[in-house]
Amino acid sequence: MMIRIPALLDADEVRQCRQALEEASWQDGRVTAGSLAVQVKANQQLPLDSPVARAIGDRILDRLGRNPLFMSAALPLKVLPPRFNRYEGGGTYGNHIDNAFVTIPGTAIKVRSDVSTTVFFSDPDTYDGGELVVEDTFGQQVVKLPAGDAILYPGTSLHRVEPVTRGVRYASFFWTHSLVASDEQRRLLFDLDQQIQQLTARHPGDPSLSALSGTYHNLLRMWSQA
């Protein structure tokens, strides 16, 4: 399941965040790559202890926590603090699948990478290339969104970032440990939740809504791994 969240951050927030990212100190992205990923990764990342990363990451997490679309699609149990990357001058990240678990820096807490998220900080017309390409059972999807938008997709997906041949691509990336590990089950719950919300808006007080809501929560209870 791929879900786009438009305008997670508004234009003023994007401008402030991008200015901070442009002024930040970056390091070779291969520092955090595994033995296979290091062979296909050519980008820059903010250090995990970067104050800029923490400040913008906290803002992203705050917005996500108040975004009903993210909450419904991801069913978050734990969210890894957002990380940040920078691509320019041919920078790319070849085909790879993310590690199944990622440790929250400075802790022993592990986050299972059920749902991957990318938040864009550069407008598409300011750089060439840099498309996020995701391959899964739903086919190949090419993603290049306006600054401030976010895209959610399964952490199990093979994906890559195409070479950036002009300009600079700034983005944030992170993973969500979902209450429900299965992407197929999350999709069913998401579809059911969206229908319940639409019916509630059109027919408030309809007695069938209680039964549908009960079915949703019983399925969530059955499938949850919390």
N, C-alpha and C positions, 0 to 999 in steps of 0.2 A: 504493500500500500504506500503510495506517495501522496502527501498532503502539502499543499502550498498554504502558507500563512502570510497573507499580504499585510504590509505595513505593520510588522511587529514593532518596529521602531519608526517614529515619525521623522519628517525631513530635518527638523532641528536637532533631534537626537543623533541622526545619522551624520550630520555635519560635524557635530561636536566629537563624536566617536572617531570619525575618519581623521579629523585634525590630530587627535591624540595618537592614533595609529601611525600617521605620517611622521610624527615627531618622536616616536618610540625607538628604542634600541632593539634590533632584531638579531637573531642567530640562525645558523644553518639548520634547516628543518630536519636534516638527517640525524640530529642529536636524539630525537625521540623515535626514530624508525627502527623496526626490527631487522633481522638479518635478511629477509626477503624484500621488505619495503625499501630498505636503504638503496637497493639496486635500481629502483624506479622513481625515487623521490628527489626532486630538485626544486626546493622552495625555501622560504624563510619562515620562521615562527617566532612568536614572542616567548621569552623564557617563562617557565611555569610559575615562577615567583614574581613575575613582572607586576608592578603596581597598576600599570595601564590595563593589563589583562584582567586583573581582579576587579578593577572599577567598572570596566565595560561589561565584564562577565556578570557581575552582580546586577547590573541594569537589565541585561538580557534575561536572567533568571527571574527577576521581578516581573518583567512583562509576560514571560511565559506562564508564570503562576497565576496571572490574571486573564489569560487567554483561553476561552472555553474550547476553541478548536484544538489547541495543543493538548489540553487536559483530556479531551474526549478521544483524540487519536493516539496519544502516547501512553495514557494511563500511568503516569510516572510514579515510581516508588523512590528512585534516587536519580539525580541528574549530575553528571560530571561537570565540574566548573568549566565553562567555555574556554576553548583555546583559540588561537588566532594565527592565520597564515597570510603570507604575502607572495604573490607571483609576479614576475616581470622578466623581460629579456630572455624569453624562451622557457621560463620556469614551468614545470609540469609535475604531475604525480601520476605515474602509470597505473595500470590495472592492479587492484589489490582488494583484499577483504580485511576489514579491521579486526584487531584482536577481540576474542570473545569477552575478555574482562580487562578493565582498565582500573588501576588503583588511583584513588584520590590522593594527590600529593600531600605528604606530611601525615598520612593516616594509614591504617591497615584496611580501610574500607574499599571493597572492590565493587565496581559498577559493571553489570553485564550490559554489553552494547546491543541491546534489542533494537533501539531506534536511533538512527543517525540524524543529525540536524546540521544544516549549513545556513548561516545568516550572512547575507551579502551586504558589503559596505561600499562597493564601487558600482556606479551606474553602468549598464551594459555598453553605452556608447563611448565610454572613456577608455575602453581596452578591447583589443581583438584577441580572440581565442578565450581560454579560461573557462570553457563550458564544463559543467559537472555532468559526466555521462554515467548513468546508472543502468546496469544490466541485471535483470532478474526474470522471474517467470512471467512478468507483465511486459517483457520485451525491453528494448533499449530506449531510455528516456534521456533527452538532452536538456539541461537546465541552465539558464542564465537569466537571473531575475533582477528586478530593480533593487537599488540599495534600500535596505530596511526590511525587505521580504525574507522569509525563511522557507526552507523546504525540508520535509521529513520523509525519510525512506528507511526500509529495513536495514539493520546493521549487517545482515547476512548477505547483502548484495555486493556483487563485483562492481567496482566503480573506479573512476579516474577523473583527473582534471587535465583538460587539453592544454597544450603549450600557450602561454600568453606571449604574443608577438608584438603587441603595442600597448603602452600604458601599464598600469598597475592594478592588480586585482587583490583587494583586501576582503577577507571573510573570517567568520568565526565558525568553528566546528566543535561538536561535542556529542555525547551519547547519553541516552536515557535507559535506565534499568526499569523496565515496565513491570507492572503487576502481572501482566499476561505475556509470557515469553513468545507465544506463537503469533506470527504476523497474520495468519488466516483467522485466528480467533479474535485478534484485535480488530481486524476489518469487520467481522460480523458484529461485534459490540459497537463499533463506531457507526456502522450503518443503522443499527437499531436505535442508538442514542439520537442520531440525527432525525430519524423519523419520529421518535417520541417528541423531540423538541418542536418539530413542524406541526404535529398534531396538537400539541399543547397550545401553540400560538393560534391555530385555526379553530380549535374546539376546546377551549378551557373548561374544565369541570367535567369533561366526558368520563364516565365511570370506567371505560376500557383503558384509560391511561394508567390507572393504578395497576391493572393486571400486566400491561406491557412493561411498566417500570419494574414491577416485581420480577418479571422474566429476565429483564436486563441484569438486575442485581443478583439473581440466582445464578445466571450464567457467569457473571463476574466472580461470584463466590466459588463456583465450581472450577473455573479455570485459573484463578489467581494462585500465584506461587509465593505470595508474601508470607 
